Amino acid sequence: GAGVSQTPSNKVTEKGKYVELRCDPISGHTALYWYRQSLGQGPEFLIYFQGTGAADDSGLPNDRFFAVRPEGSVSTLKIQRTERGDSAVYLCASSFGGRAADTQYFGPGTRLTVL
Amino acid sequence: LAKTTQPISMDSYEGQEVNITCSHNNIATNDYITWYQQFPSQGPRFIIQGYKTKVTNEVASLFIPADRKSSTLSLPRVSLSDTAVYYCLVGEQTGANNLFFGTGTRLTVIP
């Protein structure tokens, strides 16, 4: 079946604007993760969903970041009042279970550039 | 406090065996050790996972000593296409601390 998909692949926006990044997980995967990756760094955990609920959002850097997964499938990461420091690749992953030991399947990422 | 530490980079010639070690001194009893590989402009990809002793699959082997405070990913006879960043994750339950990728090890395979 299809893997994890993310749209858009690239997003350029201006400082202060609002952006939405979408993730389509693998069908049947109950767990969904968002990460942020800056150049030369590993993925940085942002938030994890089990079904429709955010089970752990401790990685969100501040209240400008918010994510939803209303039907337990597709998820949207929302960033308000974007700042230049938000520029990064935003990765989404899904897994069948919800443990760190469960294999995560990653999407290709969305490269966000804030001018 | 980081859960894992790895060398930042390694170089190897084609055809050699490469061993990348990850230190995880505070590993918990139920924690598994999972390795991911990431190519440029792609998301990480699962390579191998283990709990203790040795695990082998078609891609790599994972060696875990009895105290489990470290693990070694072994790539047999690397090729240029193995040039990538390799991350080890340690954890069992989901949570920010268990989903720590760190900076990984950048492996460069030289012709």
HADDOCK unambig.tbl for C-alpha pairs under 7 A between the chains (distance, minus, plus):
assign (segid A and resid 41 and name CA) (segid B and resid 103 and name CA) 4.97 0.50 0.50
assign (segid A and resid 42 and name CA) (segid B and resid 101 and name CA) 5.55 0.50 0.50
assign (segid A and resid 42 and name CA) (segid B and resid 102 and name CA) 5.31 0.50 0.50
assign (segid A and resid 42 and name CA) (segid B and resid 103 and name CA) 4.58 0.50 0.50
assign (segid A and resid 42 and name CA) (segid B and resid 104 and name CA) 6.38 0.50 0.50
assign (segid A and resid 43 and name CA) (segid B and resid 101 and name CA) 5.96 0.50 0.50
assign (segid A and resid 44 and name CA) (segid B and resid 100 and name CA) 7.00 0.50 0.50
assign (segid A and resid 44 and name CA) (segid B and resid 101 and name CA) 6.97 0.50 0.50
assign (segid A and resid 45 and name CA) (segid B and resid 96 and name CA) 6.14 0.50 0.50
assign (segid A and resid 45 and name CA) (segid B and resid 99 and name CA) 6.42 0.50 0.50
assign (segid A and resid 56 and name CA) (segid B and resid 95 and name CA) 6.44 0.50 0.50
assign (segid A and resid 58 and name CA) (segid B and resid 96 and name CA) 6.78 0.50 0.50
assign (segid A and resid 59 and name CA) (segid B and resid 96 and name CA) 6.52 0.50 0.50
assign (segid A and resid 91 and name CA) (segid B and resid 43 and name CA) 6.79 0.50 0.50
assign (segid A and resid 98 and name CA) (segid B and resid 94 and name CA) 6.29 0.50 0.50
assign (segid A and resid 99 and name CA) (segid B and resid 92 and name CA) 5.72 0.50 0.50
assign (segid A and resid 99 and name CA) (segid B and resid 93 and name CA) 4.63 0.50 0.50
assign (segid A and resid 99 and name CA) (segid B and resid 94 and name CA) 4.61 0.50 0.50
assign (segid A and resid 100 and name CA) (segid B and resid 91 and name CA) 5.52 0.50 0.50
assign (segid A and resid 100 and name CA) (segid B and resid 92 and name CA) 4.92 0.50 0.50
assign (segid A and resid 100 and name CA) (segid B and resid 93 and name CA) 5.18 0.50 0.50
assign (segid A and resid 100 and name CA) (segid B and resid 94 and name CA) 4.55 0.50 0.50
assign (segid A and resid 100 and name CA) (segid B and resid 98 and name CA) 6.11 0.50 0.50
assign (segid A and resid 100 and name CA) (segid B and resid 99 and name CA) 6.31 0.50 0.50
assign (segid A and resid 101 and name CA) (segid B and resid 32 and name CA) 5.86 0.50 0.50
assign (segid A and resid 101 and name CA) (segid B and resid 91 and name CA) 6.12 0.50 0.50
assign (segid A and resid 101 and name CA) (segid B and resid 92 and name CA) 4.86 0.50 0.50
assign (segid A and resid 103 and name CA) (segid B and resid 46 and name CA) 6.56 0.50 0.50
assign (segid A and resid 105 and name CA) (segid B and resid 45 and name CA) 6.75 0.50 0.50
assign (segid A and resid 106 and name CA) (segid B and resid 43 and name CA) 5.19 0.50 0.50
assign (segid A and resid 106 and name CA) (segid B and resid 44 and name CA) 6.12 0.50 0.50
assign (segid A and resid 106 and name CA) (segid B and resid 45 and name CA) 6.84 0.50 0.50
assign (segid A and resid 107 and name CA) (segid B and resid 43 and name CA) 5.68 0.50 0.50
assign (segid A and resid 108 and name CA) (segid B and resid 42 and name CA) 4.90 0.50 0.50
assign (segid A and resid 108 and name CA) (segid B and resid 43 and name CA) 5.02 0.50 0.50
assign (segid A and resid 109 and name CA) (segid B and resid 43 and name CA) 6.50 0.50 0.50
